[in-house]
Amino acid sequence: MNKPEWLTLHAPNAEVLDKIKQLLDKSSLHTVCEDAVCPNVGECFASKTCTFMILGNICTRHCSFCAVGHGRPQALDPAEPQSVAAAARELGLKHVVVTSVTRDDLADGGAGHFAAAIRAIHQELPFATVEVLIPDFQGRTDLLDRVTAAGPDVINHNIETIPRLYSSVRPQALYSRSLALLRSVHESGKDILSKSGLMLGLGETESEVIAAMEDLRAAQCDILTLGQYLSPSPAHHPVFEYVHPDAFKKMEKIGYDLGFLEVNAGPLVRSSYHADGIFSGTRANKIRKGKRKNHGEDR
């Protein structure tokens, strides 16, 4: 199946890519931009932004859509949280996004490492906002509490697809468990926005996508991303459909009608794509005021 013209990208600037890579290599850091073969890596690196990936670069789960390596991970690097903070400072980031591989082999699933990274970023960049894209911690709310206690501004956890496709797309995950985690972010009582995303083109129907969006809103999810699934290789889950940009616009409108505070939908949208824009200027104030109003909280 040939890619449509709306998925055509300009080649990234090699010089810009090299500069960011040198910084990351110097600190022995990984980014999901490179490891997950994100199509927007050139644009984001050119803007001197990236999504840091902590807990190493080997995942203990084997999702059929993901390009990140899986197997037996190495031991944690205790210096990694501070290295992330130092790199974010060197890049001059105002909104720092941190994700990870899933580490089911660790007693705390990496929650302590996430908390350490958040605190290190706050120390190095006290005026920056922090967004973390976390694994499901196998449903343990005590581990989620360790992350929320560190004070991130956004906690993102992607449900990725509709429940019917979980057995083939996310065989080691549970749809209900992911929704419960997002609900727990809201129930924490902290001033933290919750965020989730779905990939389209995996074989889902429009009605199934809308039902998943409704489930997310029922879990009090604040922010939604919708993007086109692109198979990393022939060995990964196949692309069943290239969803037209107009269909993404339709889903975006439905998302706002359902009550999401922010919806970012489009073929090239990814979890952290333009994440900083959500916190820029009046949009940040609008989202936070809307959350207080919708949640009935006076913070």
KOLKOLMI-787836 format. One line per 3 residues: number of its first residue (from 1); their letters; for each residue x, y, z of N, C-alpha, C, CB. Coordinates in steps of 0.1 Angstrom, whole numbers, plus 2048, in hexadecimal, padded with zeros to 3 digits. Each point is the difference from the previous one (the first is absolute). Glycine has a CB too. Layout:
# residues N
NUM) a) X:Y:Z:X:Y:Z:X:Y:Z:X:Y:Z ~ ...
***
This chain:
# residues 299
1) mnk) 808:7F4:800:7F8:80C:800:809:80D:800:7ED:7F3:80C ~ 811:815:7EA:809:80C:7FF:7FB:80B:809:805:7FA:7E8 ~ 804:80D:81E:7FC:80B:809:7FA:80C:7F8:812:7F9:810
4) pew) 7E4:80D:7F5:7FA:80B:7F9:808:80D:801:7EA:7F6:804 ~ 813:813:7F4:809:80C:7FF:800:808:80D:7FB:801:7E8 ~ 7FA:7FE:820:800:808:80C:80A:7FB:80B:7E8:805:7FB
7) ltl) 81E:7EF:802:80A:7FB:809:80E:802:7FB:7EF:7EF:808 ~ 812:819:7EE:80D:803:7FA:807:80A:809:7F8:7FB:7E9 ~ 815:802:81B:807:809:808:80D:805:7F9:7F7:7F4:815
10) hap) 80E:818:7EF:80C:805:7FA:80C:7F9:808:7F5:816:7F9 ~ 816:7E8:801:80B:7FA:807:805:809:80A:806:7F3:7EB ~ 7FD:808:821:805:809:80B:80E:805:7FD:7F2:7F3:810
13) nae) 811:818:7F6:80D:806:7FF:80B:7F8:808:7F5:817:7FD ~ 814:7E3:7FB:80A:7F7:806:808:807:80B:801:7F3:7EB ~ 803:81A:812:808:807:80A:7F9:802:80D:80B:80C:7ED
16) vld) 7E8:7F7:812:7F8:803:80C:7FE:7F2:808:7F4:813:7F5 ~ 80A:7E3:804:7FE:7F3:806:80D:7FC:807:7F0:7F9:7EF ~ 81B:809:80B:80D:7FC:806:803:808:80D:809:7FB:7E9
19) kik) 7F3:812:817:802:807:80C:7F9:7FB:80C:804:814:7F2 ~ 7EF:7E9:80C:7F8:7FA:80B:805:7F2:804:7EC:80D:7F7 ~ 818:7EB:7FF:805:7F3:803:80D:800:808:7F5:7F8:7EB
22) qll) 813:812:812:80D:801:807:7FD:803:80F:80B:808:7EB ~ 7EB:801:817:7FD:803:80E:7FA:7F4:807:7FB:818:7F9 ~ 7FD:7E1:801:7FA:7F4:806:80A:7F5:802:7EA:805:7F5
25) dks) 81F:7F9:801:80A:7F6:801:80A:803:80B:7FE:7FB:7E8 ~ 805:812:81A:80A:805:80A:7FB:7FC:80E:807:813:7F1 ~ 7EB:7ED:811:7FA:7FD:80D:7FB:7F2:800:7FA:818:802
28) slh) 808:7E0:7F4:7FB:7F2:7FF:7F1:7FF:802:816:7F8:809 ~ 7E3:812:7F0:7F2:800:801:7F9:7FB:7F4:802:814:80E ~ 7F2:7E7:7F4:7F8:7FB:7F5:7F4:809:7FE:807:7E8:804
31) tvc) 7F4:818:7EF:7F3:807:7FE:7F7:7F7:7F9:80B:816:7FE ~ 7E8:7EB:805:7F6:7F8:7F9:7FF:805:7F1:7F3:7FC:816 ~ 811:810:7E7:800:805:7F3:808:7F7:7F6:7FE:818:809
34) eda) 80E:7E4:7FC:808:7F7:7F8:7FD:7F1:802:812:811:801 ~ 7EC:7EB:80B:7FE:7F2:803:7F3:7FB:7FA:80E:802:815 ~ 7E8:806:7EB:7F3:7FC:7FB:7FD:804:7F2:7F8:802:817
37) vcp) 813:803:7E2:800:804:7F2:7F4:80A:7FE:80A:7EA:7F9 ~ 7F6:821:80E:7F5:80A:7FF:802:807:7F3:7FE:802:819 ~ 7F7:800:7DF:802:808:7F3:803:80E:802:7F0:7F0:7F6
40) nvg) 80E:816:816:802:80E:802:80D:803:806:7E8:802:803 ~ 821:7F5:7FE:80D:802:807:808:80C:7FA:801:7E7:805 ~ 7FE:81A:7ED:807:80B:7FA:7FB:80E:804:805:7F1:7ED
43) ecf) 7EE:810:813:7F9:80D:804:803:803:80F:7EE:7FC:7EF ~ 811:7FA:819:801:802:80F:80F:804:803:7ED:7F0:805 ~ 81C:808:7F6:80E:802:802:804:80E:7FB:805:7E7:7FF
46) ask) 7F6:81D:7F5:803:80D:7FB:7FB:80B:809:7FE:7F7:7E9 ~ 7F7:807:81F:7FB:809:809:807:7FF:80E:7EA:7FF:7F4 ~ 820:7F9:80C:808:7FD:80D:7F7:7FB:80B:810:812:7F9
49) tct) 7E8:7E4:803:7F8:7FA:80A:800:7F1:7FD:7F1:814:803 ~ 80C:7E4:807:800:7F1:7FF:7F8:7FB:80C:816:7FF:7F3 ~ 7E7:7F4:80C:7FA:7F9:80B:80A:7F6:806:7E9:802:7F5
52) fmi) 81B:801:817:80A:7F7:806:7FA:7F3:804:80C:814:808 ~ 7FC:7E1:7F6:7FB:7F3:803:809:7FA:80B:7F6:7FC:7E9 ~ 805:802:823:807:7FB:80B:7FE:7F1:803:7FF:817:80A
55) lgn) 808:7E4:800:800:7F2:803:806:7F7:7F6:7EB:804:80C ~ 81E:802:7EC:807:7F8:7F6:7F8:800:7F2:80A:7F2:812 ~ 7FA:805:7E5:7FA:800:7F3:7FB:7F2:7FC:80E:813:7FA
58) ict) 7F1:7E4:811:7FB:7F2:7FD:7F3:7FF:808:818:7F7:7FC ~ 7DD:805:7FE:7F3:7FF:806:7FE:7F1:804:7F7:814:7F3 ~ 802:7EA:818:7FD:7F2:804:7F3:7FB:7FA:80B:805:816
61) rhc) 7EE:804:7E3:7F4:7FC:7F9:802:800:7F1:7F2:809:812 ~ 806:7F0:7E7:801:7FE:7F1:7F3:804:7F9:811:7ED:804 ~ 7ED:820:7FB:7F5:805:7F8:802:7FF:7F1:7FA:80F:814
64) sfc) 7FD:7ED:7E5:802:7FE:7F2:801:80C:7F7:7F4:7EB:803 ~ 809:821:803:801:80C:7F9:80D:808:802:7E7:801:801 ~ 820:7FB:809:80B:808:805:80E:7FC:7FA:7F2:804:815
67) avg) 816:806:7E8:80D:7FE:7FA:80B:7FF:80B:7F9:80C:7EC ~ 804:7F8:821:80A:7FF:80A:803:7F2:803:7F7:815:80A ~ 816:7E8:7F9:805:7F3:802:7FA:7F9:80C:815:807:7F5
70) hgr) 7EA:7EC:80B:7FA:7F9:80C:809:7F5:804:7E9:807:7F9 ~ 817:7F5:813:808:7F5:805:804:802:80E:809:7FD:7E9 ~ 803:7FF:81B:805:802:80E:807:80D:801:802:7E7:803
73) pqa) 7F8:822:805:807:80E:802:80C:7FF:808:7EA:80A:7FE ~ 81E:801:801:80C:801:808:7FC:807:80D:80F:802:7EB ~ 7FB:7FE:81E:7FD:807:80D:7FE:80F:7FE:80E:7EF:80C
76) ldp) 7EA:817:7FD:7FE:80E:7FF:80C:809:802:7E9:7FB:809 ~ 818:810:7F0:80B:809:802:7FB:80B:80A:808:7FC:7E8 ~ 7FE:803:824:7FC:80A:80A:802:80E:7FD:805:7EF:810
79) aep) 804:814:7E6:803:80E:7FC:7F6:805:7F6:818:7FC:805 ~ 7DF:7FB:7F5:7F8:803:7F5:7F6:80C:803:802:7E8:7F9 ~ 7F7:818:813:7F7:80C:802:808:80D:800:7F2:7F1:80E
82) qsv) 819:810:7F8:808:80D:7FF:805:803:7F2:807:7FC:818 ~ 7FD:7F9:7E1:804:802:7F2:7F5:806:7F7:810:7ED:803 ~ 7E4:80E:7FF:7F4:805:7F9:7FE:80F:803:7F5:7E9:800
85) aaa) 80C:81A:80D:7FE:80E:804:80A:809:7FB:7F6:7F8:815 ~ 817:804:7EB:80B:808:7FA:7FE:802:7F1:80F:7F7:812 ~ 7ED:7FF:7E7:7FE:801:7F2:7F4:809:7FD:809:7E9:7FC
88) are) 7ED:816:80B:7F4:809:7FF:804:80F:802:7F1:7EE:807 ~ 818:814:803:805:80E:802:808:805:7F5:800:7FB:818 ~ 809:7FC:7E3:809:804:7F4:7F8:803:7F4:812:7F2:809
91) lgl) 7E3:807:7F5:7F7:802:7F5:7F7:80D:802:800:7E7:7FB ~ 7FF:81D:811:7F8:80C:803:7F1:7FD:7FF:812:80E:7F8 ~ 7EA:7E5:80C:7F2:7FC:7FF:7F7:807:80A:808:7EA:7F7
94) khv) 7ED:81A:805:7F6:806:809:7F5:7F5:804:804:817:7F6 ~ 7FB:7DF:802:7F7:7F5:803:808:7F3:7FD:7EB:80E:7FA ~ 817:7EA:811:809:7F5:7FF:7F7:7F3:800:813:80C:80B
97) vvt) 7EF:7EC:7EB:7F8:7F3:7FE:809:7F4:803:7F0:80B:7EF ~ 80B:7ED:81A:808:7F4:803:7F7:7F3:7FF:80F:80E:810 ~ 7F6:7E9:7E9:7F9:7F3:7FF:809:7F5:804:7F1:809:7EE
100) svt) 80B:7EA:810:809:7F5:804:7FC:7F3:7F8:804:80B:817 ~ 804:7EC:7EA:7FC:7F2:7FD:7F8:7FB:80C:815:7FC:7F0 ~ 7E4:7F9:80E:7FA:7F9:80B:80A:7F7:807:7E9:801:7F5
103) rdd) 818:800:818:809:7F8:808:7F9:7F7:80A:812:812:7FD ~ 7E7:7E4:7FE:7F9:7F7:809:80A:7F8:809:7EE:7FE:7F0 ~ 81F:802:80D:80A:7F9:808:804:807:80C:808:7F7:7EB
106) lad) 7F4:816:817:804:808:80B:7F5:800:80B:80E:80F:7F1 ~ 7F6:7F0:81B:7F6:7FF:80B:7F6:80C:800:811:7F4:80E ~ 7F4:818:7EE:7F7:80B:800:7FC:805:7F2:80A:807:815
109) gga) 7FA:7F0:7E1:7FC:803:7F2:807:80D:7FA:7EB:7F5:804 ~ 81F:810:804:807:80C:7FB:7F9:80D:806:807:7F4:7EC ~ 7EF:80B:81D:7FA:80C:805:809:809:807:7EB:7F3:802
112) ghf) 81E:807:806:80A:808:807:809:808:7F7:7FF:7EF:812 ~ 805:80B:7E3:808:806:7F6:7F9:80C:7F9:80C:7EA:7FC ~ 7E7:814:801:7F8:80B:7FB:800:80B:80A:7F2:7F0:7F3
115) aaa) 80B:80D:819:7FF:80B:80B:80D:807:801:7EF:7F3:80C ~ 81D:806:7F3:80D:806:801:802:809:7F4:809:7ED:80D ~ 7F3:80F:7E7:802:808:7F4:7F7:80D:801:805:7EC:7F3
118) ira) 7EF:813:812:7F7:80C:801:807:80A:80A:7EB:7F2:7FB ~ 819:809:811:806:809:80A:80D:806:7FB:7F6:7F2:812 ~ 812:807:7E6:80C:805:7FB:7FD:80B:7F6:80C:7EA:803
121) ihq) 7EA:814:7F4:7FC:80B:7F7:7FB:80C:807:7FB:7EE:7EF ~ 7FD:810:81B:7FB:80C:808:80C:808:806:7EB:7F3:805 ~ 81F:805:7FF:80C:807:806:808:808:7F6:801:7EE:811
124) elp) 801:80B:7E3:808:807:7F6:7F9:80B:7F8:80C:7EA:7FE ~ 7E7:813:800:7F7:80A:7F8:7F4:803:808:809:7F7:7EA ~ 7F8:811:821:7F4:802:809:7F4:806:7F9:810:803:812
127) fat) 7F2:803:7E2:7F4:806:7FA:7FB:7F8:7F4:809:816:807 ~ 7FD:7DE:7F7:7FB:7F8:7F5:7F5:7F7:805:817:800:7F6 ~ 7E0:7FC:801:7F5:7F6:803:805:7F2:7FC:7EE:812:7FD
130) vev) 80D:7E4:80A:805:7F3:7FE:7F4:7F7:7FC:813:803:810 ~ 7EF:7F5:7E5:7F6:7F6:7FC:807:7F3:800:7F3:811:7F2 ~ 806:7E5:814:806:7F2:800:7F6:7F7:7F9:80D:805:815
133) lip) 7F8:7F2:7E3:7F8:7F6:7F9:804:7F3:807:7FF:80C:7E9 ~ 7F8:7EE:81F:804:7F5:809:7FA:7F3:7FC:802:810:812 ~ 804:7E5:7F2:7FA:7F3:7FE:7F4:7FE:809:816:7F6:7F8
136) dfq) 7E4:7FE:808:7F4:7FE:809:804:7FB:80E:7F3:7FB:7EB ~ 81A:803:818:804:7FC:80D:7F8:7F4:805:807:817:805 ~ 7F4:7E1:7F2:7F8:7F4:802:7F4:803:80A:815:7F2:7FD
139) grt) 7E6:81A:801:7F4:804:808:802:804:80E:7F4:7F1:7F1 ~ 818:810:813:803:804:80E:7FF:80F:803:80F:7EB:802 ~ 7E7:819:805:7FE:80E:802:80B:806:80A:7E8:7FD:7FC
142) dll) 81E:7FB:80C:80A:805:809:80D:804:7F8:7F7:7F1:812 ~ 80B:808:7E3:80B:805:7F7:7FD:80C:7F9:807:7E8:7FD ~ 7EC:819:7FE:7FC:80D:7FA:801:80B:80A:7F0:7F4:7F1
145) drv) 80D:80A:81B:801:80A:80B:80E:806:801:7ED:7F5:80C ~ 81D:802:7F2:80E:805:801:803:80A:7F5:807:7EA:80A ~ 7F3:814:7EA:802:809:7F5:7F9:80D:802:802:7EC:7F1
148) taa) 7F1:813:813:7F8:80C:802:806:809:80C:7EC:7F4:7F8 ~ 81A:805:812:806:808:80B:80B:808:7FC:7F9:7EE:80F ~ 80E:80F:7E5:80B:808:7FC:7FC:80D:7F9:80D:7EA:7FD
151) gpd) 7E6:817:7FF:7FB:80C:7FB:801:802:7F1:805:809:815 ~ 7F8:7ED:7E3:7FF:803:7F1:7F4:809:7FD:80C:7EA:7FB ~ 7F5:81C:7FA:7F4:808:7FB:7F6:7F8:7F8:80F:814:800
154) vin) 7F7:7E2:7F9:7F7:7F7:7F8:805:7F2:802:7FC:812:7EF ~ 7FA:7E5:813:803:7F2:800:7F9:7F9:7F4:803:800:819 ~ 805:7FB:7DE:7FB:7FA:7F3:801:7F1:801:806:815:7F3
157) hni) 7EF:7E4:80A:801:7F2:7FE:7F7:7FC:7F5:804:7FC:818 ~ 802:7FF:7DD:7F8:7FD:7F4:7F9:7F3:801:810:80D:7F3 ~ 7E3:7F3:809:7F9:7F3:7FF:803:7FA:7F2:7ED:808:80F
160) eti) 818:800:7E8:805:7FB:7F3:7F6:7FC:7F5:814:7F9:80D ~ 7E2:7FF:7F7:7F7:7FB:7F7:7F3:7FC:807:813:7F8:7F1 ~ 7E3:803:807:7F3:7FC:806:801:7F2:806:7F4:80E:7EE
163) prl) 804:7EF:81C:801:7F3:807:800:7F3:7F8:7F5:80C:812 ~ 804:7F4:7E3:800:7F4:7F8:80D:7FC:7FA:7E9:806:7FA ~ 820:804:804:80D:7FD:7FA:80B:7FE:80A:7F9:80D:7ED
166) yss) 804:7F3:820:80B:7FF:80A:807:7F3:7FF:7F3:80E:80F ~ 807:7E7:7EF:806:7F3:800:80B:7FF:7F5:7EB:7F6:809 ~ 814:812:7EC:809:800:7F5:80A:80B:801:7F0:7F4:7F2
169) vrp) 80C:818:813:808:80C:800:807:802:80E:7F0:80A:7F0 ~ 809:7F3:81B:806:802:80D:7FD:7F4:809:7FE:819:7FE ~ 808:7DB:7FE:7FC:7F4:807:803:7FF:80E:804:7F5:7EB
172) qal) 806:813:81A:803:800:80F:7FA:80B:807:815:7F5:7FA ~ 7E2:812:800:7F9:80B:807:7F1:7FE:801:811:80F:7F7 ~ 7E8:7F8:811:7F2:7FF:802:7FA:80E:7FE:803:7ED:810
175) ysr) 7F3:813:7E8:7F8:80D:7FD:7FB:806:80C:7FA:7F7:7E9 ~ 7FF:800:81F:7FA:805:80D:80A:806:80A:7EE:7EF:7FC ~ 81E:80A:804:80A:805:809:806:80D:7FC:806:7E8:804
178) sla) 7FB:81B:7EF:805:80D:7FC:7F6:80B:803:80D:7F4:7ED ~ 7E6:809:811:7F6:809:803:800:803:80F:7F2:7F8:7ED ~ 810:7FE:81B:800:802:80F:80B:809:804:7F6:7E9:803
181) llr) 816:815:7F6:80B:809:804:7FD:80E:7FD:810:7ED:7FB ~ 7EA:816:7F9:7FD:80E:7FD:7F6:806:80A:804:7FB:7E8 ~ 7F2:7FC:81C:7F6:805:80A:807:803:80D:7EE:7F2:7F5
184) svh) 81C:806:80F:807:802:80C:808:80E:800:802:7E7:803 ~ 803:81D:7F1:806:80D:7FF:7F7:80B:805:80F:7F8:7ED ~ 7E5:807:80D:7F5:80A:804:7FD:7FF:80F:7F7:7FF:7E8
187) esg) 808:7F5:81D:7FC:7FE:80E:80B:803:80A:7F0:7EF:7F8 ~ 81C:814:803:80B:803:809:7FE:80D:807:80F:7F3:7F1 ~ 7E8:816:809:7FD:80D:806:80B:80A:7FD:7F3:7F4:811
190) kdi) 817:809:7E7:80B:809:7FD:7FD:807:7F3:810:7F2:80D ~ 7F7:81A:7F2:7FE:808:7F4:808:7FA:7F4:7FC:815:80F ~ 800:7E0:7ED:807:7F9:7F5:7F6:7FC:7F5:811:7F7:810
193) lsk) 7F3:80D:7E4:7F7:7FC:7F4:803:7F2:7FC:800:818:7F9 ~ 7F6:7E1:803:802:7F2:7FB:7FE:800:7F1:7F7:7F6:815 ~ 810:801:7E5:801:801:7F1:801:7F1:7FB:80B:817:800
196) sgl) 7EF:7E7:7F4:801:7F2:7FA:7FF:802:7F1:7F6:7F5:815 ~ 80D:800:7E4:800:800:7F2:7FD:7F3:7F9:810:812:801 ~ 7EB:7EF:7F3:7FD:7F4:7F8:806:801:7F2:7EB:7FD:80C
199) mlg) 819:7F8:7EF:805:7FF:7F2:7F4:7FB:7F8:818:7FB:807 ~ 7E7:80B:7ED:7F5:7FC:7F7:806:7F9:7F4:7F2:813:807 ~ 807:7E4:7F3:805:7F9:7F4:804:7F1:803:807:816:7F7
202) lge) 7F6:7E6:816:804:7F2:804:7F5:7F6:7FD:80E:80A:812 ~ 7E6:7FB:7E9:7F5:7F6:7FD:7F4:803:808:810:7EF:7FA ~ 7F0:81D:80D:7F5:804:808:7F5:806:7F7:80F:804:814
205) tes) 7E5:7FD:7F2:7F5:807:7F9:7FE:80E:806:7F5:7EA:7FA ~ 804:81F:7FF:7FE:80D:805:7F8:800:80D:800:809:7E9 ~ 7F6:7EE:818:7F8:7FF:80C:808:7FB:80C:7EC:7FC:7F2
208) evi) 81E:7FB:80B:808:7FB:80B:809:80B:805:7FF:7E9:7F6 ~ 806:820:801:809:80B:805:7F8:809:808:80D:7FE:7EB ~ 7E7:805:811:7F7:809:808:7FD:7FA:80E:7F6:80A:7EB
211) aam) 807:7E9:815:7FE:7FA:80D:80C:800:809:7F0:7F1:7F4 ~ 81C:80E:806:80C:801:809:802:80E:805:80A:7EE:7F2 ~ 7F2:81C:806:801:80E:804:7F6:803:80B:807:806:7E9
214) edl) 7EE:7F4:816:7F6:801:80B:805:7F9:80D:7ED:801:7EF ~ 819:7F4:80F:806:7FA:80C:80B:808:807:7FB:7EA:7F5 ~ 80D:81D:803:80A:809:805:7FA:80C:808:80F:7F9:7ED
217) raa) 7E6:80C:80D:7FA:80B:807:7F9:7FC:80D:7FC:80B:7EA ~ 7FF:7E8:816:7FA:7FB:80C:80B:7FE:80B:7EE:7F5:7F2 ~ 81E:809:809:80B:7FF:80A:806:80E:803:805:7E9:7F7
220) qcd) 7F5:821:805:804:80E:802:80D:804:7FA:7F4:7FE:815 ~ 80F:7FC:7DF:80C:803:7F9:7FE:80E:7FA:805:7E8:7FA ~ 805:821:807:7FF:80E:7FC:804:802:7F1:805:806:818
223) ilt) 806:7F4:7E4:806:803:7F3:801:7F3:7F7:80D:813:80B ~ 7F0:7EE:7E9:800:7F5:7F7:808:802:7F3:7E9:7FA:808 ~ 81F:7FC:7F4:807:801:7F4:7FC:7F4:7F7:814:80B:80B
226) lgq) 7EA:7F8:7E8:7FC:7F6:7F6:80A:801:7F4:7E7:801:808 ~ 81F:7F4:7F5:80A:800:7F4:7FF:7F4:7F8:80F:80E:80D ~ 7F7:7F2:7E7:800:7F5:7F7:80B:7F6:804:7F8:80F:7EE
229) yls) 804:7E4:813:80A:7F6:803:808:7FD:7F3:7F1:7F6:811 ~ 81C:80A:7F1:809:7FC:7F5:809:7F5:805:800:818:7F8 ~ 7FF:7DD:801:807:7F3:803:80F:802:7FF:7EC:7F3:7F9
232) psp) 81C:80B:812:80E:801:7FF:807:7F7:7F7:7FF:808:817 ~ 7FB:7EC:7E7:806:7F6:7F7:7F6:7F5:7FC:817:804:80B ~ 7EC:7F4:7EB:7F7:7F5:7FC:7FD:7F6:80C:808:803:7E9
235) ahh) 801:7FD:821:7FE:7F7:80B:7F6:805:80A:817:7F8:7FD ~ 7E5:815:802:7F7:806:80A:7F2:7FF:7FB:812:810:807 ~ 7E5:7F5:801:7F1:800:7FC:7FE:808:7F3:7FA:7FE:819
238) pvf) 7FF:7FC:7DE:7FE:807:7F3:7F7:80C:801:803:7EB:7F5 ~ 7FF:81E:802:7F7:80C:7FF:7F4:7FB:7F8:813:811:801 ~ 7E1:7F0:804:7F4:7FC:7F9:7FA:80C:7F8:7FB:7EF:812
241) eyv) 808:81D:7F2:7FA:80B:7F9:808:80D:803:7E9:7F5:802 ~ 818:813:7F4:806:80E:802:7F4:809:801:815:7FB:7F3 ~ 7E9:80A:819:7F4:808:803:802:80E:7FB:7FC:7F3:815
244) hpd) 7FA:812:7E3:800:80D:7FA:800:80B:80A:7F4:7F7:7EC ~ 813:814:812:801:80B:809:7F2:805:804:816:807:7F6 ~ 7E0:7F9:800:7F3:804:804:7F9:7F8:80B:7FE:808:7E8
247) afk) 806:7EB:818:7FB:7F7:80A:805:804:80E:7FE:7EE:7EF ~ 80F:816:811:806:805:80C:7FA:80D:805:815:7F5:7FA ~ 7E7:813:7FD:7F9:80D:804:7F3:7FD:806:80C:80C:7EE
250) kme) 7ED:7EA:80C:7F3:7FC:806:802:7FA:80E:7F8:7FB:7E9 ~ 812:7FD:819:802:7FA:80D:804:80B:80A:807:7EB:7F6 ~ 800:81F:805:804:80B:809:7F4:808:805:816:802:7F4
253) kig) 7E1:800:803:7F3:807:804:7F8:7F8:80A:800:80B:7EA ~ 7FF:7E8:813:7F9:7F7:809:807:800:80E:7F9:7F2:7ED ~ 814:80E:813:807:801:80D:7FD:80C:808:812:7F3:7F5
256) ydl) 7EE:819:805:7FC:80C:807:7F2:7FF:804:810:80D:7F3 ~ 7E7:7EE:805:7F2:7FF:804:7FE:7F7:80C:7FA:803:7E8 ~ 80F:7F3:819:800:7F7:80C:805:806:80D:803:7ED:7F0
259) gfl) 804:81E:80E:805:807:80C:80F:800:802:7EA:7FB:80A ~ 81E:800:7ED:80E:800:802:805:80F:800:803:7E9:7F5 ~ 806:81A:813:805:80E:801:809:804:7F4:7FE:7FF:819
262) evn) 808:7F7:7E2:809:802:7F4:800:7F3:7F8:80F:810:80D ~ 7F0:7F1:7E6:800:7F5:7F7:80A:803:7F5:7E8:7F9:805 ~ 822:7FF:7F9:80A:801:7F5:7FF:7F4:7F7:810:80E:80F
265) agp) 7EA:7F4:7E5:7FD:7F5:7F7:805:803:7F2:7EC:7FA:80E ~ 81B:7FC:7EC:805:801:7F3:809:7F5:7FD:7FF:818:801 ~ 803:7E5:7F2:808:7F5:7FC:80E:7FF:806:7F4:801:7EB
268) lvr) 812:80A:817:80E:7FF:806:801:804:80F:808:806:7E9 ~ 7EC:7FB:81D:800:803:80E:805:7F3:808:7ED:810:7FD ~ 81B:7F3:80D:805:7F6:80A:7FE:805:80E:811:7F7:7EF
271) ssy) 7F1:801:81B:7FD:803:80D:805:80D:805:800:7E8:804 ~ 80D:81B:7F9:806:80C:805:803:80A:7F5:80B:7F3:811 ~ 7EE:80B:7E3:802:80A:7F5:7F9:80D:804:800:7ED:7EF
274) had) 808:81E:810:7FC:80D:804:7FB:801:80E:7FA:804:7E8 ~ 80B:7F3:821:7FB:800:80D:802:80D:807:805:7E8:801 ~ 805:81F:7FC:803:80D:806:7F5:80A:7FD:819:7FB:7FF
277) gif) 7E1:804:7F5:7F5:80A:7FC:7F5:800:80A:807:7FD:7E9 ~ 7F6:7F8:81D:7F5:7FF:80A:802:809:80C:7FC:7E8:7F8 ~ 811:81B:80A:803:808:80C:805:80E:7FC:805:7EB:80C
280) sgt) 7F9:819:7E8:804:80D:7FC:7F5:80B:801:811:7F5:7F1 ~ 7F3:816:814:7F7:80B:801:7F2:7FE:805:80C:808:7ED ~ 7EA:7FD:80C:7F2:7FF:805:7FB:7F2:800:7FC:818:7F9
283) ran) 809:7DF:7FE:7FB:7F3:800:802:7F9:80D:805:7FF:7E7 ~ 807:803:81F:802:7FA:80D:7F6:804:80A:818:7FF:7FB ~ 7E5:80E:806:7F7:806:809:7F2:7FA:7FD:80E:815:803
286) kir) 7EE:7EA:7F1:7F3:7FB:7FC:7FE:7F2:805:800:80F:7EC ~ 80A:7E9:812:7FF:7F2:804:7FF:7FF:80F:80E:7F9:7EC ~ 7FB:80E:81B:7FF:7FF:80F:7F3:805:806:819:802:800
289) kgk) 7E3:809:7FA:7F3:806:805:7F5:7F6:7FD:808:818:7FC ~ 7F8:7E2:7F8:7F6:7F7:7FC:800:7F4:809:802:808:7E8 ~ 80A:7F3:81B:801:7F4:809:7FA:803:80E:814:7F9:7F3
292) rkn) 7EF:813:812:7FB:804:80D:7F0:800:800:815:80D:805 ~ 7E6:7F9:7F0:7F2:801:7FE:7F9:7F3:7FF:803:816:7F5 ~ 803:7E1:802:7FA:7F3:7FD:801:7F7:80C:806:803:7E9
295) hge) 804:7FE:81F:803:7F7:80B:7FA:806:80E:814:7F7:7F3 ~ 7E8:815:80C:7FA:806:80C:80B:802:80B:7EA:7F6:7FA ~ 822:80D:802:80B:802:809:804:80E:801:808:7E9:7FC
298) dr) 7FB:81C:80F:806:80E:802:80E:7FE:805:7E9:80A:806 ~ 820:7F8:7F1:80E:7FD:803:808:80D:801:7FF:7EA:7F5
***
